[in-house]
Each structure stands twice: as C-alpha cells, then as structure tokens.
Amino acid sequence: MFEADDHDLNLIFLEEELEVFRNQWNQNVSLRDIAKVMKRKTSEVALLVFDHAERGLIKKRDEDVHRL
C-alpha cells in the first residue's frame, strides 16, 4: 500500500508541521513535494491528508493536483 518503508511511520505532527502542511496543501503542492519540505515519508503525509480530509480541515483540490 505504501512505499517500502516497512510501515515504520511517525504519525506525531507538531503544530508547526501542521501549519507547513496546510500552507503547502493550499498552494497545491504535490504530496511528494510536501513530504520533502516536511522531511517526512510520503506515506506519513498521505495519512495526514486522509485525516484532515475526513475531519474537514482541508478542502478537496482539483483532480490534476492529486498526483503524488
């Protein structure tokens, strides 16, 4: 399901990291690029997107920006 990282995921995010994530998301930055900026695994950021989307904390983006 996720890249070969053996699911060794860090799902604890500091408030500062969440702010960076939301800013990047709102600027339509790709998931992979958000992960690079945050120095996180893509799978960690993907789960953060899922969590925030489920809770209505981020808006859906255009289909063409859903690339990894």
C-alpha positions in Angstrom: 0.0 0.0 0.0 2.8 2.4 0.9 6.3 2.6 -0.3 8.7 0.0 1.0 9.2 1.6 4.4 8.1 -1.4 6.5 5.3 0.8 7.8 7.7 2.4 10.3 5.7 5.6 10.4 5.8 8.6 12.6 2.3 9.9 12.9 3.0 12.5 15.5 3.0 16.0 14.0 4.0 19.2 15.8 1.7 22.2 15.3 4.4 23.9 13.3 4.5 20.9 10.9 0.7 21.0 10.6 0.9 24.7 9.6 3.5 23.9 7.0 1.3 21.1 5.7 -1.8 23.2 5.4 0.1 26.0 3.7 1.6 23.6 1.2 -1.7 21.9 0.6 -3.5 25.2 0.0 -0.8 26.1 -2.6 -1.5 22.9 -4.5 2.0 21.4 -3.8 2.2 17.7 -4.6 2.1 15.2 -1.9 5.7 14.1 -2.6 6.9 17.7 -2.5 5.1 18.3 0.7 6.8 15.3 2.2 10.2 16.6 1.0 9.6 20.0 2.6 8.4 18.4 5.8 11.3 15.8 5.7 8.6 13.1 6.2 7.8 9.9 4.4 5.2 10.3 1.6 3.0 7.7 3.4 3.0 9.8 6.6 1.8 12.9 4.7 -0.7 10.8 2.8 -2.2 9.6 6.1 -2.2 13.3 7.3 -4.2 14.2 4.1 -6.7 11.5 4.8 -7.1 12.5 8.5 -7.5 16.2 7.6 -9.9 15.5 4.8 -12.1 13.2 6.9 -12.3 15.9 9.6 -13.0 18.7 7.1 -9.8 20.5 7.9 -8.6 20.8 4.3 -10.5 21.4 1.0 -10.6 19.0 -1.9 -8.2 20.0 -4.7 -8.6 19.8 -8.5 -8.0 16.3 -9.9 -4.8 17.3 -11.7 -3.0 18.2 -8.5 -3.7 14.8 -6.8 -0.5 13.4 -8.2 1.9 12.0 -5.8 
